[in-house]
Amino acid sequence: MLKTSVIHRKWLPPFHPVSWGVIMGTLLSRTGFFMTIPFLGIYLGEVKGLDPTTIGAILGVSFLVGTFSSFFGGALSDRIGRYPVMIFSIFLWSLVFLAFTLADSAWSFLILNAVNGFCRNVFEPTARALLTDVTREEERVSVFNARYFAINIGGAAGPLLGLQLGSSVSELPFHICASIYALYGVAIIALMLRYGRNSRAGSKTSVDLKSSMKVIFSDKVFRYFLIGNLFVMAGFSHLETTLSQYLGGNRIGTYSYLFFINAASVLLLQYPIIALAKRVTALTALKIGSILFGLGLFGFGYFTELPGLIVSMVIFTIGEILCMVIGDVVIGEIAPEQLRGTYYGASGFSFLGQSFGAWIGGYLLSSFGLGQGPLIFGILMCLTFFAYPFFQLGQSSHNRQNTTLAG
């Protein structure tokens, strides 16, 4: 039982103050992120004149670097504490967004987006571990629901603000985003000073990195989850990369609107979808989500008119809700308390799929052209479907473990 007080109002869930700080920081930081990064591919193509394959590599390097830095950041937070890791990464992240305004060559954008991926995937698993640390087990689904809700409010507001501010041609949104991240860093320092000594977020483990890796990769259920999630994240990557290039140029307004539909659908559907998902096992929910991800992707290439694209986005979004929210809860349930940051960090290996997904999407666009939407997104759908058998293997392994324990 946590000793610290919790925020309690009739109109607010009784979450720990640190949880509320992370949730509100998530809302503001994701608004800044979605105000800028989704338009980066369009900016690189239309302003800098780069080809789709090069753009795909620049966008994908963020996920590639983030894949490995995620494990490092999560493991480091287990050893030195959550707050130092979060403070360092959020201030460095702020500097990266300032540097985007000064970059000019393809190489400079490649390096900056690599550091962007490093910061994002060091900060995010540590923040998720912190949320789990300060939250009672029975409240964790609600906390991660609230966090994802905040992400998607930012996802709804960010692209619209970015469109109004001219994110595909203007540097102003990057300055605003850098300021938001710096303020978030100040807020984390304040939370550390007020609550750090009184929460498990300040606890540390003596388990070294090598031993941590042995533990998590000997966990068969977690291993199957990671592989399946790799294909899921590859599918998810196309929302910010392949789709932005496919609908860029004269259809940038359509892309911004679909991004808004994605976020708005999460806000409207998240709680009822998760309520339904509780009726099945977590891994079953992940299997359903992977199929819906793929079907939504195919719709992006098949339909040319806005109504069909909206239906496809709603299907895609339901898959996103199932995979993203339930996935975070599953990791929290699987992970031993002393290795929680390491497990959340190791889940970043799944984001390797985002790197390859962005590159594959760019390659397919270059190879087949923008007029071959059904073929391109049909291939991407099939790749996403590969998640299903691995989630099935994970579920079977989990069932055998439970049967053994019961026996």
C-alpha positions in Angstrom: 0.0 0.0 0.0 1.4 3.4 -0.9 2.0 5.8 2.0 1.6 9.0 0.0 -1.6 10.8 -0.3 -3.6 10.7 -3.5 -5.6 13.4 -5.4 -9.2 12.7 -4.6 -12.1 14.7 -6.0 -15.6 13.5 -6.9 -14.9 14.3 -10.5 -11.4 12.8 -10.7 -10.2 9.2 -10.2 -8.2 8.8 -7.0 -4.8 8.5 -8.7 -1.5 9.3 -7.0 -0.3 12.9 -7.6 2.7 11.6 -9.5 0.3 9.7 -11.8 -1.6 12.9 -12.5 1.6 14.8 -13.1 2.7 12.3 -15.7 -0.7 12.2 -17.3 -1.0 16.0 -17.6 2.6 16.2 -18.9 1.8 13.5 -21.4 -1.2 15.6 -22.6 0.9 18.7 -23.3 4.0 16.9 -24.6 2.1 14.8 -27.0 0.3 17.9 -28.3 3.7 19.3 -29.1 4.9 16.0 -30.6 1.9 15.6 -32.9 2.1 19.2 -33.9 5.5 18.6 -35.5 6.7 15.0 -36.2 3.8 13.8 -38.3 4.5 16.7 -40.7 8.2 16.0 -40.9 7.9 13.6 -43.8 5.9 16.1 -45.8 8.4 18.9 -44.9 11.4 16.8 -46.0 9.8 15.9 -49.3 8.3 19.3 -50.3 10.7 21.8 -48.8 14.0 19.8 -48.8 13.2 17.8 -51.9 14.2 14.4 -50.5 13.0 11.2 -52.2 10.5 8.8 -50.4 13.2 6.2 -49.6 15.5 8.7 -48.0 12.6 10.2 -46.0 11.6 6.7 -44.9 15.1 6.1 -43.7 15.1 9.4 -41.8 11.8 8.7 -40.2 12.7 5.1 -39.5 16.0 5.7 -37.8 14.1 7.2 -34.8 12.4 3.8 -34.2 15.6 1.9 -34.9 17.7 3.8 -32.3 14.7 3.9 -29.9 14.5 0.2 -30.0 17.8 -0.3 -28.3 17.8 2.8 -26.1 14.4 1.7 -24.7 16.0 -1.3 -23.0 18.9 0.7 -21.8 16.7 3.5 -20.3 14.4 1.1 -18.6 17.2 -1.0 -17.1 19.0 2.2 -16.0 15.9 3.5 -14.3 15.8 0.3 -12.2 19.3 0.9 -11.1 19.4 4.7 -10.4 15.7 5.5 -10.1 13.0 6.8 -12.5 13.3 10.5 -11.9 17.0 11.1 -13.0 16.4 9.2 -16.2 13.3 11.1 -17.0 14.8 14.5 -16.2 17.9 13.9 -18.4 15.9 12.6 -21.4 13.2 15.2 -21.4 15.6 18.2 -21.4 17.8 16.6 -24.1 14.5 16.0 -26.1 13.7 19.7 -25.8 17.1 20.6 -27.3 16.5 18.2 -30.2 13.3 20.0 -31.2 15.2 23.3 -31.1 17.9 21.8 -33.3 15.4 20.6 -35.9 14.9 24.3 -36.7 18.6 24.7 -37.6 19.0 21.4 -39.6 19.4 21.6 -43.4 21.0 18.4 -44.8 19.6 14.9 -44.9 22.4 13.7 -42.6 21.6 16.4 -40.0 17.9 15.3 -40.0 19.0 11.7 -39.8 21.1 12.3 -36.7 18.5 14.6 -35.0 15.7 12.1 -35.6 18.0 9.3 -34.2 18.5 11.4 -31.0 14.7 12.1 -31.0 14.1 8.3 -31.0 16.7 7.9 -28.2 15.0 10.4 -26.0 11.5 9.2 -26.7 12.3 5.5 -25.9 14.3 6.3 -22.8 11.7 8.6 -21.4 8.5 6.6 -22.3 9.2 3.2 -20.7 10.6 4.9 -17.6 7.4 7.0 -17.3 5.3 3.9 -17.7 7.3 2.1 -15.0 6.9 5.1 -12.8 3.1 5.0 -13.3 3.1 1.3 -12.3 5.3 2.0 -9.3 2.9 4.6 -7.7 -0.4 2.9 -8.7 -2.2 0.1 -6.8 -2.7 -3.0 -9.0 -6.5 -2.6 -9.1 -6.1 0.9 -10.6 -3.5 0.2 -13.2 -5.9 -0.4 -16.1 -7.6 2.9 -15.3 -4.3 4.8 -15.0 -3.0 3.5 -18.4 -6.4 4.2 -19.9 -6.1 7.8 -18.6 -2.6 8.1 -20.0 -3.7 6.8 -23.4 -6.7 9.2 -23.3 -4.2 12.1 -22.7 -2.0 10.9 -25.6 -5.0 11.0 -27.9 -6.2 14.4 -26.8 -2.8 15.5 -27.8 -3.1 13.5 -31.0 -6.4 15.2 -31.8 -5.2 18.8 -31.0 -1.6 18.5 -32.2 -2.2 17.9 -36.0 -4.9 20.6 -36.2 -2.6 23.1 -34.5 0.3 22.0 -36.7 -1.8 22.5 -39.8 -2.8 26.0 -38.7 0.8 26.9 -37.8 2.1 25.5 -41.0 4.2 22.7 -39.6 5.2 21.4 -43.0 6.9 24.7 -43.8 7.3 26.6 -40.5 9.8 26.4 -37.6 7.4 27.9 -35.0 5.8 24.6 -33.9 9.2 23.1 -33.2 10.0 26.1 -30.9 6.7 25.6 -29.1 7.3 21.9 -28.7 10.8 22.5 -27.3 9.3 24.9 -24.7 6.6 22.4 -23.7 9.2 19.6 -23.1 11.4 22.0 -21.0 8.4 22.9 -18.8 7.5 19.2 -18.4 11.1 18.6 -17.2 10.7 21.3 -14.6 7.4 19.6 -13.4 9.2 16.3 -13.1 11.9 17.9 -10.9 9.1 19.3 -8.7 7.4 15.9 -8.4 10.7 14.3 -7.5 11.4 16.8 -4.8 7.9 16.4 -3.3 7.2 12.7 -3.7 10.4 11.0 -4.8 11.6 9.8 -1.4 8.1 8.5 -0.4 7.4 6.3 -3.4 8.8 3.1 -4.8 9.9 5.2 -7.8 13.0 6.0 -5.8 13.9 2.3 -5.1 16.7 0.7 -7.0 17.7 -2.9 -7.9 21.1 -4.4 -7.6 20.5 -6.7 -10.6 23.0 -5.9 -13.4 22.1 -5.5 -17.1 23.3 -8.9 -18.2 21.3 -10.7 -15.5 18.2 -8.6 -16.4 18.5 -9.7 -20.0 18.7 -13.3 -19.0 15.6 -13.1 -16.9 13.4 -11.3 -19.5 14.4 -13.4 -22.5 13.9 -16.6 -20.6 10.3 -15.5 -20.1 8.6 -17.4 -23.0 5.3 -15.5 -22.8 7.0 -12.2 -22.8 9.2 -13.3 -25.7 6.2 -14.2 -27.9 4.6 -10.9 -26.9 7.6 -9.0 -28.1 7.7 -10.7 -31.5 4.0 -10.3 -32.1 4.2 -6.7 -31.0 7.0 -6.1 -33.5 4.6 -6.7 -36.3 1.9 -4.7 -34.6 4.2 -1.7 -34.2 5.3 -2.0 -37.9 1.6 -1.6 -38.8 1.2 1.3 -36.5 4.2 3.1 -37.9 2.5 3.7 -41.2 0.1 6.2 -39.6 2.9 8.7 -39.1 5.1 7.7 -42.0 3.7 5.9 -45.1 0.2 7.4 -44.9 1.6 11.0 -44.5 3.6 10.5 -47.8 0.8 8.7 -49.6 -1.7 11.5 -48.7 0.8 14.4 -48.7 0.9 17.3 -51.1 -2.6 18.3 -52.3 -4.2 15.9 -49.7 -2.4 17.2 -46.6 -5.8 18.4 -45.3 -7.2 14.9 -45.7 -4.2 13.5 -43.7 -4.7 16.0 -40.9 -8.4 15.2 -40.7 -7.7 11.5 -40.6 -5.2 12.0 -37.8 -7.9 14.0 -35.9 -10.4 11.1 -36.6 -7.9 8.7 -35.1 -7.4 10.6 -31.9 -11.1 11.5 -31.6 -12.1 7.8 -32.1 -9.8 6.8 -29.3 -11.4 9.4 -27.0 -14.9 8.2 -27.8 -14.2 4.4 -28.1 -11.4 3.7 -25.6 -13.4 3.1 -22.5 -16.2 1.0 -24.1 -13.7 -1.0 -26.1 -11.6 -1.7 -23.0 -14.7 -2.7 -21.1 -15.5 -5.3 -23.8 -11.9 -6.4 -23.9 -12.0 -7.3 -20.2 -14.4 -10.1 -21.1 -11.6 -12.0 -22.9 -8.0 -12.7 -22.1 -5.4 -10.0 -22.7 -3.7 -12.0 -25.4 -7.0 -12.7 -27.2 -7.6 -8.9 -27.2 -4.2 -8.4 -28.7 -4.9 -11.0 -31.5 -8.2 -9.2 -32.4 -6.3 -5.9 -32.4 -3.7 -7.1 -34.8 -6.3 -8.2 -37.3 -8.1 -4.8 -37.1 -4.8 -3.0 -37.6 -4.3 -4.8 -40.8 -7.8 -4.3 -42.1 -7.6 -0.6 -41.4 -4.3 -0.3 -43.3 -5.7 -2.0 -46.4 -8.6 0.4 -46.3 -6.2 3.4 -46.5 -5.0 2.1 -49.9 -8.3 0.8 -51.2 -10.5 3.8 -50.6 -10.0 7.1 -52.2 -13.0 9.1 -50.9 -13.1 10.5 -47.4 -16.0 8.3 -46.0 -14.2 5.1 -46.8 -11.0 6.5 -45.3 -12.8 7.5 -42.1 -14.3 3.9 -41.7 -10.8 2.5 -42.3 -9.3 4.8 -39.6 -12.0 3.8 -37.1 -11.2 0.1 -37.7 -7.5 0.9 -37.4 -8.1 2.9 -34.2 -10.0 0.0 -32.5 -7.0 -2.2 -33.2 -4.8 0.5 -31.7 -6.8 0.7 -28.5 -6.7 -3.0 -28.0 -3.0 -3.4 -28.7 -1.6 -0.3 -27.0 -3.6 -0.2 -23.7 -3.8 -3.9 -23.1 -0.1 -4.3 -24.1 1.0 -1.9 -21.3 -1.1 -3.7 -18.7 0.2 -7.1 -19.8 3.8 -6.0 -19.3 3.0 -4.7 -15.8 1.4 -8.0 -14.9 4.3 -10.2 -16.2 7.2 -8.1 -14.9 8.7 -8.7 -11.4 8.6 -5.5 -9.4 12.4 -5.1 -9.2 12.7 -5.5 -13.0 9.6 -3.4 -14.0 11.6 -0.7 -15.7 13.7 -3.4 -17.5 10.6 -5.2 -18.8 9.0 -1.9 -20.0 12.3 -1.0 -21.6 12.7 -4.4 -23.2 9.3 -4.0 -24.8 11.0 -1.3 -26.9 12.5 -4.1 -29.0 9.1 -4.4 -30.5 9.6 -0.9 -31.9 12.2 -2.3 -34.2 9.0 -3.0 -36.3 8.4 0.7 -36.5 11.8 1.3 -38.0 11.4 -1.5 -40.6 7.8 -0.5 -41.2 8.7 3.1 -42.1 11.5 1.9 -44.4 9.3 -0.8 -46.1 6.5 1.8 -46.6 8.9 4.2 -48.2 10.4 1.5 -50.4 6.9 0.3 -51.6 5.9 3.9 -52.4 9.1 4.4 -54.4 8.8 1.0 -56.2 5.1 1.1 -57.1 4.2 4.7 -57.0 1.3 6.6 -55.3 -1.2 5.2 -57.8 -0.9 1.6 -56.4 -2.6 2.1 -53.0 -4.4 -1.2 -52.8 -1.2 -3.2 -53.6 1.0 -1.2 -51.3 -1.3 -1.3 -48.3 -2.4 -4.8 -49.1 1.3 -5.9 -48.6 1.4 -3.9 -45.4 -1.8 -5.5 -44.1 -0.3 -9.0 -44.7 2.8 -8.1 -42.8 0.7 -6.9 -39.8 -1.2 -10.1 -39.8 2.0 -12.0 -38.8 1.4 -10.7 -35.2 -1.5 -13.1 -34.8 0.3 -16.5 -34.6 2.9 -15.1 -32.1 0.2 -13.8 -29.8 -1.5 -17.2 -30.2 1.7 -19.0 -29.2 2.1 -16.6 -26.2 -1.5 -17.4 -25.1 -0.9 -21.2 -25.4 2.3 -20.9 -23.4 0.6 -18.8 -20.7 -2.2 -21.3 -20.5 0.3 -24.1 -20.0 2.1 -22.2 -17.2 -1.2 -21.6 -15.4 -2.1 -25.3 -15.7 1.3 -26.3 -14.3 0.9 -23.9 -11.4 -2.6 -25.1 -10.7 -1.4 -28.7 -10.7 
